[in-house]
Amino acid sequence: MNSKTLTGIVFFFAFLSFPLLAQTPEEKLKALGLELPEVSQPMANYVKWKQVGNLLFLAGNGPDVYGKVGADLSPEQGYEAARLTGLEIIAVLKAATGDLSRIKQFVKVLGMVNSAPDFTGHPRVINGFSDLMVEVFGEKGKHARSAVGVAALPNDIAVEIEVIVELEENEE
């Protein structure tokens, strides 16, 4: 057998075994050493999510990190707050779907940063969320996004993030 044939066979079997190497979002979370928090009850008269067809709309979520980015918190602390919010959002997605593999793609994200008036690094802060979604969901985690600064958020949380995801067709 020549080296071209051997190389072809190796690539063929590597291609066939690739799906076996793919990890579910739950497996990726475990590999990253991340645990999902408990899903809290809504703070007022609303629901945590609403499904319309194959779209799942999540209410805003925020971390137990308080203060204004650019005054009380550094941009790096804001990034970590957005990452923690990402874990909360994944927990809500898990509660809503029962299986994170049902997520076909992230569609739209709105990231709000409780920020000092002169702070302009909102996109860098919300990258904490976006980076985590890509780490856990791969290409499905990439999304359209807005990152804005606001004068205040409920209970002085550092960030609040809303998400819209598309779900795979239900196979029932």
N, C-alpha and C positions, 0 to 999 in steps of 0.2 A: 504494500500500500504506500503510495507516495504522500508527501507532506501536505499537498493541496487537498487530497481526499480526507486525510486525517483531520486537517483543520476544518473542513466542511462538516464532518461528522460531529466534531466538538461543538461548533457553533449551532448545529441543528439541535443537539440534545440540550445545550444551554438555553436555547430559545424555548424548547418545550418545557423545561423545568422552571422558567422564569415565573409563571403564575404561582408555582408552589412557594417561591421565595417571597412573594408579595405578602405584606402584613396587613391585617385589618387595622382600622383606627384604634381599636381597643388594645391590640398587640403593640402598636407603636407607642401608645401612652405608657404601657408597662415597660417597654424597652427604654423609654425616656425617664423612667422612674417617677412618673406623674400619677397622682391619684385624683379622681374627681371628687369635688365636694358634694355635700348633700344639697339637693335643690330646695331652696327656701320658698316659703309661701309668699305670694304677692303682698306688697305693702299697702295696697288699696283695692279698689273695686275694679280689678282687671285680671286677665289670665296671663300666664307665663308664655304661652304660645297659642297660635291660631293657624290651623291648616286650611288652605283654600286650594282645592285640586291637589296638585303635586308640589305646591309651594308651602313652605312652613315659615311663618313670620314670628320672630321672637321679640318679646317685650325687651326694653332696655335692661341691661344687667350691669352691675358695678361691683367692685371689690370692697373688702374691709380695709381700704387704704383711704385716708382722709387728708384733705388740704388742696391747695392750689399749686399746680405745677408751675415752676418759675418763681415761686415765692416760698411756700412751705416745703415743696418737694423738688428734687432735681429732675431733669429730663430722664435720667436713668431710673429713678424711682417711679416716674410716670410710666415708663416702658414696662417695668415689672408689674405695675398696677394693671396695665392693659393685658399683660400676659395672664395674670390671675383672673381677670375678667374672662379671658378666653377659656380657661378651665371651667369657670362657672357656666359659660355658654355651652361648652361641650357636654356638661352634666345635664343641662336642660334639653339639649338635642337628644341625648341618650334616653331621658325620661319620655320625651315626645315620640321617639321612633322605636324604642326598644332595642335597636341595633344600629350603631353608627355607620355600618356598611350600607344602609339605606340612603345615605346622603349621596346624591348624584353630583351636586356641585354647590358651592357657595355662590350666591348671585350678587348680593349687595350688602354692604356693611356701612353703618353710620357710626363713627367714633366721635364722641364728645369729650373734650378735655376741660376740666375745671382748671382754668389757667389765670395767671396774673395778666393784667391788661397789656403788658409789653411782651409777653411770651409768644413766639411765633413757630415753635417747633412741634406743633400738633401732629403732623404726619409721622415724625420720629417716635413720638409717644405711642400712637396707635399701631406702629409697626410691631410692638410687643404682642398684640393680638394677631396681626396678619402673619407674622413669622411662625407663631405657634400653629395656626391653622394649616400652613403649608407643611410644617414638620409632621403633623398628625395625619392630615388628609392628602398630602401630596398635591398633584395638579388640581384635584377637586377642591382644595382649600383656597385656591387663588380666586380673587373676587374684585368686583368694582367697589370703590370705597370713597367715602367722604370723611375727612378728619377736620373737625372744627373746634375752636375754642369757645367756651361759654363763660359767663360771669359767675354762675353757680350751678351746682348739681344737687339733687336730693341728699340731705344729711351730710353735705360737704364731701361726698365721695370724689375721688380724684378723676375717675373716668366713668363714662357710661357708654355701652355699645349695644346697638341694635343689629339684628342679622336677618337676612332672608336667604333660605336655602331651598334648592329643588331636590325633591325625593325621587328615587327610582320608582317606576310603576309598581304598584302593589300587586303581588303575585297570588292573591287569594282567589 
